[in-house]
Amino acid sequence: MSKILIVDDDIQATTLLKKILTAEGYEAISINESSKAIQLAKSINPDLFLLDLMMPDPDGFKLCRMLRLDPHFSKTPIIIITALDDSDSRVIAYGAGANDYLTKPFHIDELALRIKALIF
């Protein structure tokens, strides 16, 4: 079973994503404090990250860069899930190392397909 680490400061968002991903057959782990995400990731070794962008320090852009600099996660797929729908945010996120970018609200089937494309 593939493990997905959800990093979002919004508890409702992480709760919803965990329910969705569990129903899709994934082991979903969430954390609402981005500053502790890398430490948790090292203990669980996720197969994929779902990151929000608008979080307290580090924000999702910075966390994405930090993950890419860490040898443990330099190749682990990262999907950004955010309300930011502007092209500048997309460019910065991809430049930080994100593999994909999905805006809220999103369709559950689209999220499932994007995860499947990156994990399998």
Salt bridges, closest charged atoms under 4 A:
ASP8 OD2 - LYS104 NZ 3.17
GLU33 OE1 - LYS36 NZ 3.40
ASP52 OD1 - LYS104 NZ 3.71
ASP57 OD1 - LYS62 NZ 3.76
ASP70 OD2 - LYS42 NZ 3.17
ASP70 OD1 - HIS72 ND1 2.96
ASP85 OD1 - ARG90 NH2 3.16
ASP100 OD1 - ARG114 NH1 2.73
ASP109 OD2 - HIS107 ND1 3.87
GLU110 OE2 - ARG114 NH2 2.47
